[in-house]
Amino acid sequence: MQIYDRIKKDHDELRAQMKRLEEAEPEARGELFDRFKVLLWSHARVEEAVFYAPLRGSDETRKEILEGLNEHHLGDALLDELEAMAVTSESWAAKFQVLREITEHHLEEEEEELFEMARKVLDDNEATFLGDEFDRRRQSVAEALVPVASRAA
């Protein structure tokens, strides 16, 4: 699977989790948010290391990569703020809506703009290698972020 397909797969899962979270009753948000945080954070870190890194040096993609890194930073900050709030509050729901809007904008830009630019920089073999590497690293990072107590349950 090429890197574009692999990232799109994560994007679709992020969209589905955001929708579930937004539609959930306030009392049910905690566990859903925990899973969403792991997915969003692990996706962003692996994407930066595997996909963004080889594109950052190209004139074709540098601007989009820098913008993407800043959007990841904003998402991280909002995750930290949400973590410190009661998931049952209206303020939490409003802040999550902001995170969702920023995240959806970011996902769309990657899929509609960055992927096209990246195809001019990466050949098919590189894109396939990066897709495999993304899979390998993403699984490891996500597993490392799940609390040990949750695994034993």
DSSP file with accessible surface (Angstrom, degrees, kcal/mol):
  #  RESIDUE AA STRUCTURE BP1 BP2  ACC     N-H-->O    O-->H-N    N-H-->O    O-->H-N    TCO  KAPPA ALPHA  PHI   PSI    X-CA   Y-CA   Z-CA
    1    1 A M              0   0  105      0, 0.0   131,-0.1     0, 0.0   130,-0.1   0.000 360.0 360.0 360.0 131.2    0.0    0.0    0.0
    2    2 A Q     >  -     0   0   39    129,-0.1     4,-2.2     1,-0.1     3,-0.5  -0.336 360.0-106.5 -73.7 159.4    1.4    3.4   -0.9
    3    3 A I  H  > S+     0   0    0    124,-1.8     4,-2.8     1,-0.2     5,-0.3   0.855 118.2  57.9 -55.0 -35.7    1.8    6.1    1.7
    4    4 A Y  H  > S+     0   0    3      1,-0.2     4,-2.3     2,-0.2    -1,-0.2   0.919 108.6  44.1 -64.9 -43.5   -1.1    8.0    0.3
    5    5 A D  H  > S+     0   0   89     -3,-0.5     4,-2.0     2,-0.2    -1,-0.2   0.884 114.0  50.9 -67.1 -39.1   -3.5    5.1    0.8
    6    6 A R  H  X S+     0   0   19     -4,-2.2     4,-1.7     2,-0.2    -2,-0.2   0.921 112.5  44.8 -67.3 -43.6   -2.2    4.4    4.2
    7    7 A I  H  X S+     0   0    0     -4,-2.8     4,-2.8     1,-0.2    -2,-0.2   0.927 111.2  54.2 -66.4 -41.1   -2.5    8.0    5.4
    8    8 A K  H  X S+     0   0   75     -4,-2.3     4,-2.7    -5,-0.3    -2,-0.2   0.895 104.2  56.1 -59.8 -37.4   -6.0    8.2    3.9
    9    9 A K  H  X S+     0   0  119     -4,-2.0     4,-1.8     1,-0.2    -1,-0.2   0.934 110.0  44.5 -60.5 -45.4   -7.0    5.1    5.9
   10   10 A D  H  X S+     0   0    7     -4,-1.7     4,-2.8     2,-0.2    -2,-0.2   0.909 110.8  54.9 -63.6 -42.5   -5.9    6.8    9.1
   11   11 A H  H  X S+     0   0    0     -4,-2.8     4,-2.6     1,-0.2    -2,-0.2   0.914 107.0  50.1 -57.8 -43.7   -7.7   10.0    8.0
   12   12 A D  H  X S+     0   0   72     -4,-2.7     4,-2.2     1,-0.2    -1,-0.2   0.900 111.2  48.8 -63.3 -38.6  -10.9    8.1    7.5
   13   13 A E  H  X S+     0   0   77     -4,-1.8     4,-2.6     2,-0.2    -2,-0.2   0.902 110.1  51.7 -68.0 -39.7  -10.6    6.5   11.0
   14   14 A L  H  X S+     0   0    0     -4,-2.8     4,-2.6     2,-0.2    -2,-0.2   0.934 110.1  49.2 -60.4 -45.2  -10.0   10.0   12.5
   15   15 A R  H  X S+     0   0   54     -4,-2.6     4,-2.2     1,-0.2    -2,-0.2   0.918 111.8  48.7 -60.2 -43.6  -13.1   11.3   10.8
   16   16 A A  H  X S+     0   0   33     -4,-2.2     4,-2.4     1,-0.2    -2,-0.2   0.919 112.6  47.8 -64.4 -42.3  -15.2    8.4   12.1
   17   17 A Q  H  X S+     0   0   27     -4,-2.6     4,-2.6     2,-0.2    -2,-0.2   0.891 110.4  51.6 -67.7 -38.5  -13.8    8.8   15.6
   18   18 A M  H  X S+     0   0    0     -4,-2.6     4,-2.5    -5,-0.2    -1,-0.2   0.915 110.6  49.2 -63.2 -40.9  -14.5   12.6   15.6
   19   19 A K  H  X S+     0   0  105     -4,-2.2     4,-2.1    -5,-0.2    -2,-0.2   0.935 111.5  48.7 -63.6 -45.7  -18.0   12.0   14.5
   20   20 A R  H  X S+     0   0  110     -4,-2.4     4,-1.2     1,-0.2    -2,-0.2   0.916 112.9  48.7 -59.7 -42.8  -18.6    9.4   17.2
   21   21 A L  H  < S+     0   0    0     -4,-2.6     3,-0.4     1,-0.2    -1,-0.2   0.916 111.2  48.7 -64.0 -44.2  -17.2   11.7   19.8
   22   22 A E  H  < S+     0   0   80     -4,-2.5    -1,-0.2     1,-0.2    -2,-0.2   0.851 116.1  43.5 -65.8 -33.0  -19.3   14.6   18.7
   23   23 A E  H  < S+     0   0  128     -4,-2.1    -1,-0.2    -5,-0.2    -2,-0.2   0.611  93.7 106.1 -87.6 -12.0  -22.4   12.5   18.7
   24   24 A A  S  < S-     0   0   21     -4,-1.2     5,-0.1    -3,-0.4    -3,-0.0  -0.303  80.6-103.6 -71.1 151.1  -21.7   10.8   22.1
   25   25 A E    >   -     0   0  134      1,-0.1     3,-2.0     3,-0.1     4,-0.5  -0.442  38.3-110.9 -64.7 145.9  -23.5   11.6   25.3
   26   26 A P  G >  S+     0   0   33      0, 0.0     3,-1.2     0, 0.0     4,-0.3   0.860 117.7  55.7 -51.1 -37.8  -21.2   13.7   27.5
   27   27 A E  G 3  S+     0   0  147      1,-0.2     3,-0.3     2,-0.1    61,-0.1   0.709 106.8  51.2 -69.6 -19.4  -20.8   10.9   30.0
   28   28 A A  G <> S+     0   0   54     -3,-2.0     4,-0.9     1,-0.2    -1,-0.2   0.419  85.8  87.8 -97.3   0.8  -19.5    8.5   27.3
   29   29 A R  H <>  +     0   0   26     -3,-1.2     4,-3.2    -4,-0.5     5,-0.3   0.796  69.8  74.2 -72.3 -29.4  -16.9   10.9   25.9
   30   30 A G  H  > S+     0   0   24     -4,-0.3     4,-2.2    -3,-0.3    -1,-0.2   0.927 101.5  36.9 -54.7 -56.8  -14.0    9.8   28.1
   31   31 A E  H  > S+     0   0  134      2,-0.2     4,-2.0     1,-0.2    -1,-0.2   0.908 118.3  51.4 -65.8 -39.7  -13.1    6.5   26.7
   32   32 A L  H  X S+     0   0   33     -4,-0.9     4,-2.4     1,-0.2    -2,-0.2   0.918 110.3  49.6 -62.8 -41.0  -13.8    7.7   23.1
   33   33 A F  H  X S+     0   0    4     -4,-3.2     4,-3.0     2,-0.2    -2,-0.2   0.904 106.6  55.6 -66.7 -39.2  -11.5   10.7   23.7
   34   34 A D  H  X S+     0   0   84     -4,-2.2     4,-1.7    -5,-0.3    -1,-0.2   0.928 111.3  43.9 -58.5 -44.3   -8.8    8.5   25.0
   35   35 A R  H  X S+     0   0  125     -4,-2.0     4,-2.2     1,-0.2    -1,-0.2   0.900 113.1  51.8 -67.2 -40.6   -8.8    6.4   21.8
   36   36 A F  H  X S+     0   0    0     -4,-2.4     4,-3.2     1,-0.2     5,-0.3   0.922 107.0  53.3 -62.2 -44.2   -9.0    9.5   19.6
   37   37 A K  H  X S+     0   0   37     -4,-3.0     4,-2.7     1,-0.2     5,-0.3   0.916 109.3  48.7 -57.4 -46.2   -6.0   11.1   21.4
   38   38 A V  H  X S+     0   0   32     -4,-1.7     4,-2.4    -5,-0.2     5,-0.3   0.933 114.6  45.4 -61.2 -45.4   -3.9    8.0   20.7
   39   39 A L  H  X S+     0   0    8     -4,-2.2     4,-2.5     2,-0.2     5,-0.2   0.955 116.6  43.4 -64.4 -49.6   -4.9    7.8   17.1
   40   40 A L  H  X S+     0   0   16     -4,-3.2     4,-2.4     2,-0.2     5,-0.2   0.943 117.9  44.3 -64.2 -46.4   -4.4   11.5   16.4
   41   41 A W  H  X S+     0   0  102     -4,-2.7     4,-2.3    -5,-0.3     5,-0.2   0.941 116.8  44.6 -66.3 -46.7   -1.1   11.9   18.2
   42   42 A S  H  X S+     0   0    0     -4,-2.4     4,-2.3    -5,-0.3     5,-0.3   0.907 113.0  52.2 -66.3 -38.5    0.4    8.7   16.8
   43   43 A H  H  X S+     0   0    2     -4,-2.5     4,-2.8    -5,-0.3     5,-0.2   0.951 111.3  46.6 -59.9 -48.8   -0.8    9.5   13.3
   44   44 A A  H  X S+     0   0    4     -4,-2.4     4,-2.4    -5,-0.2    -2,-0.2   0.923 113.2  47.5 -63.2 -45.0    0.8   13.0   13.5
   45   45 A R  H  X S+     0   0   46     -4,-2.3     4,-1.9     2,-0.2    -1,-0.2   0.926 116.5  42.7 -65.0 -43.7    4.1   11.8   14.9
   46   46 A V  H  X>S+     0   0    4     -4,-2.3     4,-3.1    -5,-0.2     5,-0.5   0.913 112.4  53.8 -71.1 -38.6    4.5    9.0   12.4
   47   47 A E  I  X>S+     0   0    0     -4,-2.8     5,-2.8    -5,-0.3     4,-1.9   0.923 109.3  49.5 -59.2 -42.4    3.3   11.2    9.5
   48   48 A E  I  <>S+     0   0   49     -4,-2.4     5,-1.4    -5,-0.2    -1,-0.2   0.916 117.3  40.0 -62.9 -43.0    6.0   13.8   10.4
   49   49 A A  I  <5S+     0   0   47     -4,-1.9    -2,-0.2    -5,-0.2    -1,-0.2   0.871 128.3  28.0 -75.8 -37.2    8.8   11.2   10.5
   50   50 A V  I  <5S+     0   0    5     -4,-3.1    -3,-0.2    -5,-0.2    -2,-0.2   0.871 134.0  20.2 -96.7 -41.1    7.8    9.0    7.6
   51   51 A F  I  X<S+     0   0    0     -4,-1.9     4,-0.8    -5,-0.5    -3,-0.2   0.887 125.2  42.9 -99.7 -48.9    6.0   11.3    5.1
   52   52 A Y  I >><S+     0   0    4     -5,-2.8     4,-1.8     1,-0.2     3,-0.7   0.895 104.7  64.1 -68.1 -41.0    6.9   14.9    5.9
   53   53 A A  H 3><S+     0   0   57     -5,-1.4     4,-0.6    -6,-0.3     3,-0.5   0.920 105.0  43.0 -54.6 -48.8   10.6   14.3    6.5
   54   54 A P  H 34 S+     0   0   60      0, 0.0    -1,-0.3     0, 0.0    -2,-0.2   0.748 118.0  47.7 -72.1 -16.3   11.4   13.2    2.9
   55   55 A L  H X< S+     0   0    0     -4,-0.8     3,-1.5    -3,-0.7     6,-0.4   0.665  91.2  79.0 -93.2 -18.3    9.2   16.0    1.5
   56   56 A R  H 3< S+     0   0  127     -4,-1.8    -1,-0.2    -3,-0.5    -3,-0.1   0.816  90.8  53.8 -63.4 -30.1   10.5   18.9    3.6
   57   57 A G  T 3< S+     0   0   65     -4,-0.6     2,-0.4    -3,-0.1    -1,-0.3   0.538  89.9  94.3 -83.8  -3.3   13.7   19.3    1.5
   58   58 A S    X>  -     0   0   28     -3,-1.5     4,-2.2     1,-0.1     3,-0.8  -0.728  68.3-145.2 -94.6 133.9   11.8   19.7   -1.8
   59   59 A D  T 34 S+     0   0  139     -2,-0.4     4,-0.4     1,-0.2    -1,-0.1   0.833 101.1  62.1 -59.4 -30.9   10.9   23.1   -3.1
   60   60 A E  T 34 S+     0   0   90      1,-0.2    -1,-0.2     2,-0.1     4,-0.2   0.827 121.0  17.4 -63.8 -33.4    7.7   21.5   -4.4
   61   61 A T  T <> S+     0   0    1     -3,-0.8     4,-2.3    -6,-0.4     5,-0.2   0.517  92.7  99.3-122.4  -8.1    6.4   20.5   -1.0
   62   62 A R  H  X S+     0   0   89     -4,-2.2     4,-2.6     1,-0.2     5,-0.2   0.896  85.7  49.3 -54.7 -46.8    8.3   22.6    1.7
   63   63 A K  H  > S+     0   0  164     -4,-0.4     4,-2.1     1,-0.2    -1,-0.2   0.927 113.0  46.8 -61.3 -44.9    5.6   25.2    2.2
   64   64 A E  H  > S+     0   0   25      2,-0.2     4,-2.6     1,-0.2    -1,-0.2   0.879 111.6  52.1 -65.1 -37.4    2.8   22.6    2.6
   65   65 A I  H  X S+     0   0    0     -4,-2.3     4,-2.7     2,-0.2    -2,-0.2   0.932 109.1  48.8 -65.3 -45.8    5.0   20.6    5.0
   66   66 A L  H  X S+     0   0   65     -4,-2.6     4,-1.9    -5,-0.2    -2,-0.2   0.911 112.7  48.7 -61.6 -39.6    5.7   23.6    7.2
   67   67 A E  H  X S+     0   0   56     -4,-2.1     4,-2.3    -5,-0.2    -2,-0.2   0.934 111.0  50.6 -64.3 -43.8    2.0   24.4    7.3
   68   68 A G  H  X S+     0   0    4     -4,-2.6     4,-2.5     1,-0.2    -2,-0.2   0.903 107.9  52.5 -61.4 -41.3    1.1   20.8    8.1
   69   69 A L  H  X S+     0   0   41     -4,-2.7     4,-2.1     1,-0.2    -1,-0.2   0.910 109.8  49.2 -62.4 -39.9    3.6   20.8   11.0
   70   70 A N  H  X S+     0   0  102     -4,-1.9     4,-2.2     2,-0.2    -2,-0.2   0.882 109.5  51.4 -67.6 -36.3    2.1   24.0   12.4
   71   71 A E  H  X S+     0   0   23     -4,-2.3     4,-2.4     2,-0.2    -2,-0.2   0.904 108.3  51.9 -67.1 -37.9   -1.4   22.4   12.1
   72   72 A H  H  X S+     0   0   12     -4,-2.5     4,-2.6     1,-0.2    -2,-0.2   0.919 108.3  52.3 -60.7 -42.8   -0.1   19.4   14.0
   73   73 A H  H  X S+     0   0  124     -4,-2.1     4,-2.3     2,-0.2    -2,-0.2   0.916 108.9  49.1 -60.6 -43.5    1.2   21.7   16.7
   74   74 A L  H  X S+     0   0   90     -4,-2.2     4,-2.3     1,-0.2    -1,-0.2   0.909 110.5  51.1 -62.7 -41.3   -2.2   23.4   17.0
   75   75 A G  H  X S+     0   0    6     -4,-2.4     4,-2.6     1,-0.2    -2,-0.2   0.919 109.0  51.0 -62.1 -42.2   -3.9   20.0   17.3
   76   76 A D  H  X S+     0   0   35     -4,-2.6     4,-2.3     2,-0.2    -1,-0.2   0.914 109.7  50.3 -60.4 -43.9   -1.5   19.0   20.0
   77   77 A A  H  X S+     0   0   35     -4,-2.3     4,-2.2     1,-0.2    -1,-0.2   0.919 111.5  47.7 -62.9 -42.8   -2.2   22.2   22.0
   78   78 A L  H  X S+     0   0   21     -4,-2.3     4,-2.8     2,-0.2     5,-0.2   0.894 109.4  53.5 -66.7 -38.2   -5.9   21.6   21.7
   79   79 A L  H  X S+     0   0    9     -4,-2.6     4,-2.4     2,-0.2    -2,-0.2   0.927 109.1  49.8 -59.6 -43.5   -5.6   18.0   22.8
   80   80 A D  H  X S+     0   0  117     -4,-2.3     4,-1.2     2,-0.2    -2,-0.2   0.913 112.1  47.4 -61.5 -43.2   -3.7   19.2   25.9
   81   81 A E  H  < S+     0   0   87     -4,-2.2     3,-0.4     1,-0.2     4,-0.4   0.921 112.6  48.6 -64.9 -43.5   -6.4   21.7   26.7
   82   82 A L  H >< S+     0   0    1     -4,-2.8     3,-1.4     1,-0.2    -2,-0.2   0.880 105.6  59.0 -63.2 -37.9   -9.1   19.1   26.3
   83   83 A E  H 3< S+     0   0  106     -4,-2.4    -1,-0.2     1,-0.3    -2,-0.2   0.840 104.9  50.5 -58.8 -34.1   -7.2   16.7   28.5
   84   84 A A  T 3< S+     0   0   91     -4,-1.2    -1,-0.3    -3,-0.4     2,-0.2   0.498 102.5  77.7 -84.7  -3.7   -7.4   19.2   31.3
   85   85 A M  S <  S-     0   0   53     -3,-1.4     2,-0.4    -4,-0.4    -3,-0.0  -0.688  91.1 -98.5-107.1 159.7  -11.1   19.8   31.0
   86   86 A A    >   -     0   0   59     -2,-0.2     3,-1.8     1,-0.1     6,-0.4  -0.626  27.8-143.5 -74.0 124.1  -14.1   17.8   32.1
   87   87 A V  T 3  S+     0   0   35     -2,-0.4    -1,-0.1     1,-0.3   -59,-0.1   0.684  97.6  61.1 -65.7 -14.8  -15.4   15.9   29.1
   88   88 A T  T 3  S+     0   0   79    -61,-0.1    -1,-0.3     4,-0.1   -61,-0.1   0.546  85.3 101.8 -88.3  -5.0  -19.0   16.4   30.2
   89   89 A S  S <> S-     0   0   36     -3,-1.8     4,-1.8     1,-0.1     5,-0.1  -0.404  75.5-129.6 -83.8 155.2  -18.8   20.2   30.0
   90   90 A E  H  > S+     0   0  178      1,-0.2     4,-2.4     2,-0.2     5,-0.2   0.846 110.9  58.6 -65.4 -34.6  -20.2   22.4   27.3
   91   91 A S  H  > S+     0   0   80      2,-0.2     4,-2.5     1,-0.2    -1,-0.2   0.889 103.7  51.4 -63.2 -39.0  -16.8   24.1   27.1
   92   92 A W  H  > S+     0   0    3     -6,-0.4     4,-2.9     2,-0.2     5,-0.2   0.941 109.7  49.6 -61.6 -46.9  -15.1   20.8   26.3
   93   93 A A  H  X S+     0   0   35     -4,-1.8     4,-2.0     1,-0.2    -2,-0.2   0.900 111.6  48.8 -60.4 -40.8  -17.6   20.2   23.5
   94   94 A A  H  X S+     0   0   61     -4,-2.4     4,-1.6     2,-0.2    -1,-0.2   0.923 113.2  46.4 -66.7 -42.5  -17.0   23.6   22.0
   95   95 A K  H  X S+     0   0   59     -4,-2.5     4,-2.3     1,-0.2    -2,-0.2   0.898 110.2  53.4 -68.2 -37.5  -13.2   23.2   22.1
   96   96 A F  H  X S+     0   0    3     -4,-2.9     4,-3.0     1,-0.2    -1,-0.2   0.900 104.6  56.0 -63.3 -37.3  -13.5   19.7   20.6
   97   97 A Q  H  X S+     0   0   60     -4,-2.0     4,-2.5     2,-0.2    -1,-0.2   0.908 106.8  49.7 -61.1 -39.4  -15.5   21.2   17.8
   98   98 A V  H  X S+     0   0   66     -4,-1.6     4,-2.5     2,-0.2     5,-0.2   0.938 111.2  48.9 -64.0 -45.1  -12.7   23.6   17.1
   99   99 A L  H  X S+     0   0    0     -4,-2.3     4,-2.8     1,-0.2    -2,-0.2   0.921 110.8  51.1 -60.1 -42.3  -10.2   20.7   17.1
  100  100 A R  H  X S+     0   0   34     -4,-3.0     4,-3.0     1,-0.2     5,-0.2   0.929 110.4  48.1 -62.0 -44.4  -12.5   18.8   14.7
  101  101 A E  H  X S+     0   0  107     -4,-2.5     4,-2.2     2,-0.2    -2,-0.2   0.925 114.1  45.9 -63.7 -43.7  -12.7   21.8   12.3
  102  102 A I  H  X S+     0   0   46     -4,-2.5     4,-2.3     2,-0.2    -1,-0.2   0.926 115.1  48.0 -63.6 -43.3   -8.9   22.3   12.3
  103  103 A T  H  X S+     0   0    8     -4,-2.8     4,-2.8    -5,-0.2     5,-0.2   0.930 111.0  49.1 -66.0 -44.9   -8.3   18.6   11.9
  104  104 A E  H  X S+     0   0   49     -4,-3.0     4,-2.4    -5,-0.2    -1,-0.2   0.916 111.4  50.2 -62.0 -41.1  -10.8   18.2    9.0
  105  105 A H  H  X S+     0   0   87     -4,-2.2     4,-2.4    -5,-0.2    -1,-0.2   0.933 111.9  48.6 -60.2 -44.9   -9.3   21.2    7.2
  106  106 A H  H  X S+     0   0   12     -4,-2.3     4,-2.3     1,-0.2    -2,-0.2   0.924 111.0  49.1 -62.2 -46.2   -5.8   19.6    7.7
  107  107 A L  H  X S+     0   0    2     -4,-2.8     4,-2.5     1,-0.2     5,-0.2   0.914 111.6  49.3 -61.9 -43.7   -6.9   16.2    6.4
  108  108 A E  H  X S+     0   0   87     -4,-2.4     4,-2.9    -5,-0.2     5,-0.3   0.911 109.8  51.2 -62.9 -43.2   -8.6   17.7    3.3
  109  109 A E  H  X>S+     0   0   28     -4,-2.4     4,-2.4     2,-0.2     5,-1.9   0.908 111.3  48.0 -61.8 -41.6   -5.5   19.8    2.5
  110  110 A E  I  <>S+     0   0    5     -4,-2.3     5,-2.8     3,-0.2     6,-0.3   0.954 117.0  41.4 -62.1 -49.5   -3.3   16.8    2.7
  111  111 A E  I  <5S+     0   0   39     -4,-2.5    -2,-0.2     1,-0.2    -1,-0.2   0.869 124.5  35.2 -67.7 -38.4   -5.5   14.6    0.5
  112  112 A E  I  <5S+     0   0  126     -4,-2.9    -1,-0.2    -5,-0.2    -2,-0.2   0.738 136.1  11.4 -91.7 -24.3   -6.4   17.3   -2.0
  113  113 A E  I  X5S+     0   0   75     -4,-2.4     4,-2.0    -5,-0.3    -3,-0.2   0.752 123.6  46.7-119.1 -55.4   -3.1   19.3   -2.3
  114  114 A L  I  ><S+     0   0    2     -5,-1.9     4,-3.2     1,-0.2     5,-0.2   0.899 108.8  54.7 -65.7 -41.3   -0.2   17.6   -0.6
  115  115 A F  H  ><S+     0   0   10     -5,-2.8     4,-1.9    -6,-0.2    -1,-0.2   0.927 109.4  48.7 -58.5 -42.6   -0.7   14.1   -2.0
  116  116 A E  H  > S+     0   0  120     -6,-0.3     4,-0.6     1,-0.2    -1,-0.2   0.924 113.9  45.8 -63.2 -43.4   -0.7   15.6   -5.5
  117  117 A M  H >X S+     0   0   47     -4,-2.0     3,-1.2     1,-0.2     4,-0.5   0.906 110.5  54.1 -64.7 -41.5    2.5   17.5   -4.9
  118  118 A A  H >X S+     0   0    0     -4,-3.2     4,-3.3     1,-0.3     3,-1.3   0.845  97.5  63.9 -64.2 -33.8    4.2   14.6   -3.2
  119  119 A R  H 3< S+     0   0  127     -4,-1.9    -1,-0.3     1,-0.3    -2,-0.2   0.756 100.5  53.5 -63.2 -20.9    3.5   12.4   -6.2
  120  120 A K  H << S+     0   0  138     -3,-1.2    -1,-0.3    -4,-0.6    -2,-0.2   0.671 116.8  37.7 -82.7 -17.9    5.8   14.7   -8.1
  121  121 A V  H << S+     0   0   46     -3,-1.3     2,-0.4    -4,-0.5    -2,-0.2   0.802 113.6  54.1-100.4 -40.0    8.6   14.2   -5.5
  122  122 A L  S  < S-     0   0   10     -4,-3.3    -1,-0.2     4,-0.0     2,-0.1  -0.833  73.5-141.5-102.7 132.9    8.2   10.5   -4.6
  123  123 A D     >  -     0   0   85     -2,-0.4     4,-2.5     1,-0.1     5,-0.2  -0.337  36.5 -96.1 -81.6 172.9    8.3    7.7   -7.2
  124  124 A D  H  > S+     0   0  114      1,-0.2     4,-2.2     2,-0.2     5,-0.2   0.869 123.9  52.2 -59.3 -40.2    6.0    4.7   -6.8
  125  125 A N  H  > S+     0   0  132      2,-0.2     4,-2.6     1,-0.2    -1,-0.2   0.917 111.3  46.6 -63.9 -43.3    8.7    2.6   -5.1
  126  126 A E  H  > S+     0   0   88      2,-0.2     4,-2.9     1,-0.2     5,-0.2   0.920 111.5  51.8 -63.8 -42.1    9.4    5.3   -2.6
  127  127 A A  H  X S+     0   0    1     -4,-2.5  -124,-1.8     2,-0.2     4,-1.8   0.881 111.8  46.6 -64.0 -36.9    5.7    5.8   -1.9
  128  128 A T  H  X S+     0   0   51     -4,-2.2     4,-2.3  -126,-0.2    -1,-0.2   0.930 112.1  49.8 -70.7 -44.6    5.2    2.0   -1.4
  129  129 A F  H  X S+     0   0  126     -4,-2.6     4,-2.5     1,-0.2    -2,-0.2   0.934 111.9  48.7 -57.8 -46.2    8.3    1.8    0.9
  130  130 A L  H  X S+     0   0   19     -4,-2.9     4,-2.7     1,-0.2    -1,-0.2   0.867 108.2  54.6 -65.3 -34.5    7.0    4.8    3.0
  131  131 A G  H  X S+     0   0    0     -4,-1.8     4,-2.2    -5,-0.2    -1,-0.2   0.930 110.6  45.5 -62.9 -43.7    3.5    3.2    3.2
  132  132 A D  H  X S+     0   0   87     -4,-2.3     4,-2.3     2,-0.2    -2,-0.2   0.912 114.1  48.7 -64.2 -43.4    5.1    0.0    4.7
  133  133 A E  H  X S+     0   0   29     -4,-2.5     4,-2.7     2,-0.2     5,-0.3   0.893 108.8  53.5 -65.4 -39.1    7.2    2.1    7.0
  134  134 A F  H  X S+     0   0    0     -4,-2.7     4,-2.9     1,-0.2     5,-0.3   0.945 109.6  48.8 -60.0 -47.8    4.2    4.1    8.1
  135  135 A D  H  X S+     0   0   59     -4,-2.2     4,-1.9     2,-0.2     5,-0.2   0.931 113.0  47.1 -56.0 -49.8    2.3    0.9    9.0
  136  136 A R  H  X S+     0   0  139     -4,-2.3     4,-1.5     1,-0.2    -2,-0.2   0.949 118.7  38.7 -61.3 -49.3    5.2   -0.5   10.9
  137  137 A R  H  X S+     0   0   99     -4,-2.7     4,-2.7     1,-0.2     5,-0.3   0.885 111.7  57.1 -71.3 -39.2    5.9    2.6   13.0
  138  138 A R  H  X S+     0   0   26     -4,-2.9     4,-2.5    -5,-0.3     5,-0.2   0.920 107.0  48.8 -60.8 -43.7    2.3    3.6   13.5
  139  139 A Q  H  X S+     0   0  104     -4,-1.9     4,-2.3    -5,-0.3    -1,-0.2   0.938 113.1  47.7 -61.9 -44.7    1.4    0.3   15.1
  140  140 A S  H  X S+     0   0   67     -4,-1.5     4,-1.9    -5,-0.2    -2,-0.2   0.917 113.6  46.3 -63.9 -45.4    4.4    0.5   17.4
  141  141 A V  H  X S+     0   0   42     -4,-2.7     4,-1.2     2,-0.2    -2,-0.2   0.937 112.6  49.6 -65.2 -45.4    3.7    4.1   18.5
  142  142 A A  H >X S+     0   0   14     -4,-2.5     4,-0.8    -5,-0.3     3,-0.6   0.925 111.3  49.4 -61.3 -43.3    0.0    3.5   19.1
  143  143 A E  H >< S+     0   0  100     -4,-2.3     3,-0.7     1,-0.2    -1,-0.2   0.889 107.7  54.8 -62.9 -38.1    0.7    0.4   21.2
  144  144 A A  H 3< S+     0   0   79     -4,-1.9    -1,-0.2     1,-0.2    -2,-0.2   0.778 105.9  53.3 -67.6 -23.5    3.3    2.4   23.3
  145  145 A L  H << S+     0   0   67     -4,-1.2    -1,-0.2    -3,-0.6    -2,-0.2   0.643  84.1  96.6 -88.3 -15.6    0.7    5.1   24.1
  146  146 A V  S << S-     0   0   49     -4,-0.8     5,-0.1    -3,-0.7  -111,-0.0  -0.616  85.7-110.7 -77.9 126.5   -2.0    2.7   25.4
  147  147 A P    >>  -     0   0   82      0, 0.0     4,-1.2     0, 0.0     3,-0.7  -0.249  20.4-124.4 -57.1 143.6   -1.8    2.6   29.3
  148  148 A V  H >> S+     0   0  113      1,-0.2     4,-1.6     2,-0.2     3,-0.6   0.899 109.5  59.1 -58.0 -41.1   -0.6   -0.8   30.6
  149  149 A A  H 3> S+     0   0   80      1,-0.3     4,-1.0     2,-0.2    -1,-0.2   0.870 102.3  54.6 -59.1 -34.1   -3.7   -1.2   32.8
  150  150 A S  H <4 S+     0   0   73     -3,-0.7    -1,-0.3     1,-0.2    -2,-0.2   0.841 105.0  52.9 -68.9 -33.8   -5.9   -1.0   29.6
  151  151 A R  H << S+     0   0  130     -4,-1.2    -1,-0.2    -3,-0.6    -2,-0.2   0.853 107.3  51.3 -69.8 -35.3   -4.0   -3.8   28.0
  152  152 A A  H  <        0   0   90     -4,-1.6    -1,-0.2    -3,-0.0    -2,-0.2   0.748 360.0 360.0 -75.3 -22.0   -4.5   -6.1   30.9
  153  153 A A     <        0   0  119     -4,-1.0    -3,-0.0    -3,-0.1    -4,-0.0  -0.157 360.0 360.0 -73.2 360.0   -8.3   -5.5   31.0
